[in-house]
Amino acid sequence: MSIDYRFSVAPMMGYTTPYARYFYRLLSKKAVLFTEMVASQALVRGNQNILCQKNDLENPVILQVGGNDEKDMAKCSNIAEKYNYDGINLNIGCPSKKVLKGRFGACLMQEPIKVSQMVKSIKRESSLEISIKCRTGVDDKDNYDFLKNFIALTSEAGCKVFFVHARKAHLKGLSPKQNRTIPKLEYEKVYKLKNDFPHLKIILNGGINNLNNFNEHYSNLDGIMMGRAIQKNPFILLDVDKKIFKINETDKKNKIKIINNYFIFIQNYIGKISSYHLISPLLAMYFGAPNSKSLKQKINDYIITKNFEKLEKICIDSFS
């Protein structure tokens, strides 16, 4: 079944964990979710039950993989099918030093033939939909023809869905965080891609902090992807189904009930998983609140002592 990409939550290392994805799904039935990036070698050779942990309530959810070996990528696609993911996404956009050292992520935009080989390898082994997450360019290779050539070659290999972060990647000199904010946004390049490749699905990522401009972007593209704004305030997702997917819900979602349901869910993992990981989907909202220093201290104390009853009360009190 074809995936509706009108709205996606970006893959984020340390944030789009199975627990965060469960919480996001309580907020939106339709948003497309992504895993954290998983290195292909780790997935093929490591503990797949841990690396692919998910709940079927998360779907639609896509497994993001980083790597440069076509055989490993083919195996990863089989693993993704085994764990009931809806698609597999190739990370061709991350500019971190660790990823660069492994010769994958954004540096692979300079090797469209290699990326095409990985796409073909996946298509031979799996029926899952393949997508690529990339940038508008890399270092001094930042003209539109470079981007167009990358899209042309990889789409000819069989990839029909592209999530384009509308900034070029600086492989040296900028941290991953700086790469998300310092390079200028180039929305027009992404719009032009859709014009030149109307048969492809082109989704915009980068600099989108709310849903206000969705219609403007959607008139030019196939959808938007938000990341850090959702991490900072996941309750943005409460408006996604109605505003973007045009679903008229009879029951207005209740924030307190959603928080209750989330804390019921994580009861099964207390003592097995880091308390910080379990509560992290909600942390950013409270760490940025007024008088947050004392609030941070309370939350940290409750996380350390695994006092989830008090943690739940803090969350509920903020909406009472």
N, C-alpha and C positions, 0 to 999 in steps of 0.2 A: 504494500500500500504506500502511495506517495506521501511524503512528509510535508506538512504545511509549515513553511519556514518564515511566516510573517513576523514572528518574534522568537528570538532565541536568547538564552542566557549563556554568556561566553564561558569557555573552559578557563578555570583559574586555579593555578597551583596553590594548594593549601586551603582552598575554599570550596570548590565544587565537589566536596566529598559525598559519599552516599547519604550522609545524615543531612547535609545542606540540601541535596537534591530532593530528599523526601519532604523537607520543610517547604521548598519551593513548589513542589507539586500540590501541597495542601493549599497554596495560595493561587495557583493557576493550573487548570486542567490541560491547557493547550500549549503553553510555552514549550519550546524544544529545549531540552537540557543536555549538557555535555559533562563528561567526566573531567577530572584533572588530566593533564597530559601524562601518558604512560609510555615509557621508553619501550620500543619493540623488543629489544633484547631481554629486558626484564620480564616482559609479558610472556615471551616464548620459553624462557628458562626459569622463571620464578614461580611464586605461589599464585596461581591464577585465581583461586578462590578469594584471596585477599585483594589482589589488584583489580579484579572484576566484580567486587562486591556490589550488588545492587538489589533493589526490591522492585518487583514488576510494576508496582504502583508508580514508579518513576517514569515509565515510558510515556511519550516518546523521549528517548535518551540516546545519545550518540557517544561512542567510545573514541576519544582522541588519542592518537598514537604518534610518537615521534621516532624517526629512524631513517636509515638510508639503504637498508638491505631489502631487496624485493622479495626474497624467499621468506624472510622474517615477517614482512608485511602481509604476505599471503596467509601465513600461519595465524597472524593476529586477526585477520578477517574471519577465519574459521572459529577462533576463540570468541570473537564478538558475537557471532551467530549462536554459538553454544550458550552464551550467557544472556541471550535474548535482547541484545542491543538492536536499535533500529537502523543504525548506520555506523560507518567508520570514517573518521576525519583525520586527514594527514596534517600534522603541524608543520607548516612551511612558513611560520611567521615569528616564532620565538627568537629573540636576539640575545639570550643569556650566554655568558661565557661557557657555562657547562654544556649547553646545547651545541654551541659553536665548536667546542672541542670534540664533541661526538660527531661532528659534521652532519648535523640535521637542523631542523628549524629554518629560520629566515635565510641562512646561507644557501640553502637548496634552491632558492629562487634563481640562483645563478646557474643551476644545473637542471633545466626543464626536461632534458632527455632522461636523466636519472629518475626524476619524479614521474615522468610518463611511464617508465618501465615499472615503477612500483604500482601505479594505477592499473596497468595491464595485468600485472601479477595478481592483484586483488580480484580483478574482474574474472579472471580464469578460475579462481577458487571459491568465490562467494557471490551470492545474489544481493548482498547488502548494498545500499546506496553509498557511494563514495563521495566525500566532499573534501575540499582543500581550504585551509585557513592560511591566508598569506598577507603580505603587505603590498603597498603600491610600488615599492622599489627597495633597493639595498645599496647603502652608501652612495657612490657616485652613479650607480646604475638606477637612475630615478626618472628617466623620461618615459612618456606614455608608451612608446614602441617596445621598450623592455617589458613592461607589464603586459601589453597586448600579446607579445610573442609567448610569454609564459602561459597565459590563459589559452592561447590558440593551441599550443603543443600538448598541454596536459588535458584539454577538453577533447582533442582528437583521440587521445589515448583512452577516453571513456569517462572522465570526470565531468559531471554536468552541474555541479553545485559548488559555488565559491563564496567563502566568507572573506571579505576584503577589509582589513584594518586600513583605514584611509590615511595612513602615515607611512613614510618609508622607514626602514630599520637601519639604525647605525650599529654596525657589528662591533665597533670599537669606540670607546670614548663616552658612551652613555650606558647607564644601568638599564635593566628591564623596566624599572619604574619610570626612569627618565624617557625611555623610548615610547612610553604610553602618553607622554604629555608634551615633550619638547619639539619633535618634528611636526611641522605644520600639517594641518588636516587638508586633504585633497579630495573632497567629495566629488568634484567635477570629473576627476579621473575615473572614479567608480561608476558614476552615471554614464560616462562615455563607454565604459565596458559593456553595460547593458544595451546601449544603443548599437554597438558593434557586434555583440553576441546575443541577440534577442532570444535565441533558443536555450540559453543557459540561465540558471538561477543565480543571481548575483545579490548577495546580502551584505549590507553595510555594517561595519563595526568601527568604533572609535569616536570618542567625543560626544556620545549620546547619553545624556544624563536624566532624561525624562521622556514621557510619551507624547509631549506636546507637538513635536514636529514629525510624528509618524507619517501622517498623510503626505507631507511634502516629500519625504524620502520614498515612500511606497509608490508614489506616482511615477518615480524614475527607476525603481528597483523591485526586488521580490521580497524584501523584508529587512528588518534591522536586528542587530545583536547588541545587547547591553551586558556589561561585566561589572566593573567596580561600583557603578551606581546601585546595582542590585545587591552587591556584597555589603554596601554601606546601609542600604535600606531595602530589605527584601519585600517589604509591604507594597512597593511599587507594583509588584506582580498581581496584587488584588484587582487592579484595573485592566490588566492585559486581556482577559477573556472577553470582557464587555466592549472595551474600546477598540481593540485590534481584531479580535476574531468574531465580533458582533454576536456574542452569545448572550441572550437575555436570561439571566439567572433569576429564578423565582425567589430564592432565599439569598439575602445579602450575607456575604461571608462575615462571620464574627471573629474579630482578631483574638479575643480571649479564648474562644472555643478552639481556634486553630492552634494557639499556644498550648492549651490543655492537651490536644491530640498529639502535638509534637512531643511533649514531655511524657506522655503515655508510651509513645513509640521508643524513646531512647531509654526507658527503664530497662529494656532487654539487654542494653549494652553497658550499663554502669558497672565498672569494675573490670570490664573486658577491653574497653576502648578508652583512650585518654579523655578525661572529663572536659578538657579544653576543646577537643575535636567535637564532642557532642553538643556543646553549648555555643560553639563558634558562629553558627549561622545567625545568631541573635546579638553577638557581642558588639559589632561596630556601631549599632544604633545607640547603645548605652554609653560606650566609651566617648562618644562625641556630644553627649548631653551636658546641659548646664550642671555645674557642681560635680563634674564627672570624676574628679580626683577621689572623693570619698566613695562614690559609687563604684569606681574601678576597684578600690581596695576591698569593698564588700564582696564584689563579684569574684575577685581573685581568691579571697578567703573561702568563699563557698565552693569554688571549683576545687581548691586544694583539699577541702574536707569532704568533697562529694556531697554537699548538702543541696541536692537538686530541688527539694521542697522550697527552700528559701530562694533559689535561683528562679524557680517558676513564679514565686510571689512577686519578685522584682519585675519580671516581665509583664505579669498581669496588672500590677499596680500602675504601670505606665499607661495603660489603656482604660483604666477604671475612672 
